[in-house]
Amino acid sequence: MTEVTEKVERAIARFERVTSQLDQRKGPVRDAARRERQRLNSDLKGRAARVGLAIGIVSLAAIVIGLIIPIGMFGFLAAVGLAIGIAALLAFAPSPDRSIAAPSPDLPNGTMVQRFDSYLYRTRAGLPPPAQGEVDAISAALPSLKQTLERVEELDPNAQDARRLMSIHLPGLIDRYAHVPTAFRGEQDGEGKTADERLVEALAAGRSALHEISERLARADMAAFETQGRFIQSRYADDGPEAVDPAETH
């Protein structure tokens, strides 16, 4: 009987692993993985372009010097060695696009959203399943938030709130959770909550805050669009009164 029970439990565990893997191939996780691949491919293309440019400059310099002063075999080998060294330095130099660190607070709005998206994708696997669900919900909203924030000044109050959440508060939460020993994450604190539960609640609060910020920015865009539409309609309609251009009021 015990052996049958163990087989059933193993079968259930195997089924849960398979379904989990299937779930991760679709929806927000798949989209986040696609965006991460695009970022990495862009970084690789940039590195390849820089390596090619450096080799071209070294080669051109060697040719020019060789036309003026014969460099001989040793000079040629030195030029080859220099080109290889520069190429290796450029190819393997650290890149923010490959870093798991939280985005820097001084990044432009659009770049910060991209780095935060990458940060969430790379730290997701170390979080409990309920927290992963919150991370997926945040990631799914980032493309729209990026599109909006790219048009907004960094000093805009809504942009400032979003920037603090993405560069300080949410990464700080995840990093502090990662420092909690695994054996203690299930212990209840003074309010009867575990570290896992607090993580999920805090991520949910952050997700809600980002959603509200995105909604406020979208409503501002809609209001500006509505104002511009009314101006054009009232000014250029055959029987409409002449209106003041909203752009002239600023």
C-alpha positions in Angstrom: 0.0 0.0 0.0 2.8 2.4 0.9 4.5 1.6 -2.4 1.4 2.5 -4.3 1.0 5.7 -2.4 4.5 6.7 -3.2 4.0 6.0 -6.9 0.9 8.1 -6.9 2.7 11.0 -5.2 5.6 10.7 -7.7 3.1 10.7 -10.6 1.3 13.8 -9.2 4.6 15.6 -8.7 5.7 14.8 -12.2 2.3 16.0 -13.5 2.7 19.3 -11.6 6.2 19.8 -13.0 5.0 19.2 -16.6 2.0 21.5 -16.2 4.1 24.2 -14.6 6.5 24.0 -17.6 3.7 24.2 -20.0 2.2 27.2 -18.2 5.6 29.0 -18.4 5.6 28.6 -22.2 2.6 30.8 -22.6 1.3 34.0 -21.3 3.3 36.6 -19.4 6.3 34.3 -18.9 6.6 33.6 -22.6 6.3 37.3 -23.4 8.9 38.2 -20.8 11.3 35.6 -22.1 10.8 36.9 -25.7 11.6 40.5 -24.5 14.7 39.3 -22.7 15.9 37.5 -25.8 15.4 40.6 -27.8 17.5 42.6 -25.3 20.3 40.0 -25.3 20.3 39.9 -29.1 20.5 43.6 -29.3 23.4 43.6 -26.9 25.2 40.9 -28.9 24.7 42.9 -32.1 26.1 46.0 -30.5 29.1 44.1 -29.2 29.7 42.5 -32.7 29.5 45.9 -34.3 32.0 47.4 -31.8 34.4 44.5 -32.3 34.2 44.8 -36.1 34.9 48.6 -35.8 37.8 48.1 -33.5 39.4 45.4 -35.8 38.8 47.7 -38.8 40.5 50.6 -37.1 43.5 48.5 -36.0 43.8 47.0 -39.5 43.6 50.4 -41.2 46.2 51.8 -38.8 48.6 48.9 -39.5 48.2 49.4 -43.3 48.8 53.2 -43.1 51.9 52.7 -40.8 53.1 49.9 -43.1 52.9 52.3 -46.1 55.1 54.8 -44.3 57.4 52.5 -42.3 57.7 48.8 -43.0 56.4 47.0 -39.9 57.7 43.5 -40.8 56.4 40.3 -39.4 56.7 41.3 -35.8 54.7 44.5 -36.5 52.1 42.5 -38.2 51.8 40.0 -35.3 51.7 42.9 -32.9 48.8 44.4 -34.8 47.0 41.1 -34.9 47.5 40.6 -31.1 46.3 44.1 -30.4 43.1 43.5 -32.5 42.5 40.2 -30.7 43.0 41.9 -27.3 40.6 44.7 -28.1 38.0 42.3 -29.5 38.2 40.1 -26.4 37.8 43.2 -24.2 34.8 44.5 -26.0 33.2 41.0 -26.3 33.4 40.0 -22.7 33.1 43.4 -20.9 30.3 43.6 -18.4 27.0 44.9 -19.8 24.0 46.3 -17.9 21.8 44.2 -20.3 23.3 41.0 -18.9 23.4 42.1 -15.2 20.9 40.8 -12.7 21.3 44.0 -10.6 18.3 46.4 -10.1 18.1 49.3 -12.6 20.0 52.4 -11.7 17.9 55.3 -10.5 19.5 57.7 -13.0 18.4 55.9 -16.1 16.0 57.4 -18.7 12.4 56.4 -18.3 12.2 53.9 -21.2 15.6 52.3 -20.4 14.6 52.0 -16.7 11.4 50.0 -17.6 13.5 47.7 -19.8 16.1 47.1 -17.1 13.3 46.5 -14.5 11.6 44.0 -16.8 14.9 42.2 -17.2 15.5 42.2 -13.5 12.1 40.7 -12.8 12.6 38.0 -15.4 16.0 37.0 -14.0 14.9 37.0 -10.3 11.6 35.3 -10.9 12.8 31.7 -10.6 14.0 32.3 -7.0 10.6 33.4 -5.8 7.7 31.2 -4.5 4.9 30.4 -7.0 2.4 32.9 -5.6 5.0 35.7 -5.9 5.9 34.5 -9.4 2.3 35.2 -10.3 2.5 38.7 -9.1 5.8 39.2 -10.9 4.2 37.9 -14.1 1.3 40.4 -13.7 3.8 43.3 -13.2 5.8 42.2 -16.3 2.7 42.0 -18.4 1.9 45.7 -17.7 5.5 47.0 -18.4 5.3 47.3 -22.2 2.4 49.6 -22.0 4.0 51.6 -19.1 7.2 51.9 -21.1 5.3 53.3 -24.1 3.7 55.9 -21.8 6.7 56.9 -19.7 8.9 57.4 -22.8 6.7 60.5 -23.6 6.8 61.8 -20.0 9.4 64.0 -18.4 11.5 62.3 -15.7 10.5 65.0 -13.2 6.8 64.4 -13.7 5.3 63.3 -10.3 3.8 60.1 -11.8 7.0 59.2 -13.5 8.9 59.8 -10.3 6.6 57.4 -8.4 7.0 54.8 -11.1 10.8 55.2 -11.1 11.1 54.8 -7.4 9.0 51.6 -7.5 11.1 50.1 -10.3 14.6 51.1 -9.2 14.4 51.2 -5.4 11.3 49.8 -3.6 10.4 46.6 -5.6 14.0 45.5 -6.3 14.8 46.2 -2.6 11.9 44.0 -1.5 13.0 41.1 -3.8 16.7 41.4 -2.8 15.8 41.5 1.0 13.6 38.4 0.5 16.5 36.6 -1.2 18.7 37.3 1.8 16.2 35.5 4.1 17.4 31.9 4.7 15.2 29.4 3.1 14.6 27.6 6.4 13.1 30.7 8.0 10.8 31.8 5.1 8.0 29.7 6.4 8.1 31.0 10.0 5.5 33.4 11.1 6.4 36.9 12.4 4.7 38.9 15.1 1.6 39.4 12.9 1.3 35.8 12.0 2.6 36.2 8.5 5.5 34.3 6.8 8.1 35.9 4.6 6.5 34.4 1.5 3.1 35.9 2.4 4.6 39.3 3.0 6.5 39.1 -0.3 3.3 38.4 -2.2 1.3 41.1 -0.4 4.0 43.7 -1.1 4.4 42.7 -4.7 0.6 43.0 -5.1 0.7 46.5 -3.6 3.5 47.5 -6.0 1.6 46.0 -8.9 -1.5 48.0 -7.9 0.5 51.2 -7.6 2.1 50.8 -11.0 -1.3 50.1 -12.5 -2.7 53.3 -10.9 0.2 55.4 -12.2 -0.2 53.9 -15.7 -3.9 54.7 -15.6 -3.4 58.3 -14.5 -0.9 58.8 -17.3 -3.3 57.2 -19.8 -6.2 59.4 -18.7 -4.0 62.5 -19.1 -3.2 61.4 -22.7 -6.9 60.8 -23.3 -7.8 64.3 -21.9 -5.2 65.9 -24.1 -6.4 64.0 -27.2 -10.0 65.0 -26.4 -9.1 68.7 -26.0 -7.2 68.7 -29.3 -10.1 67.0 -31.1 -12.6 69.5 -29.7 -10.4 72.3 -30.8 -10.1 71.1 -34.4 -13.8 70.4 -34.6 -14.9 73.7 -33.2 -12.4 75.8 -35.2 -12.7 74.1 -38.6 -16.4 73.0 -38.6 -18.5 75.0 -41.1 -20.8 76.5 -38.4 -18.6 76.2 -35.3 -17.2 79.1 -33.3 -13.5 79.9 -33.5 -11.6 78.2 -30.7 -8.3 78.7 -29.0 -5.6 76.3 -29.9 -4.7 74.3 -26.8 -1.1 74.3 -27.8 -1.1 78.1 -27.6 -2.3 78.1 -24.0 1.0 76.6 -22.8 
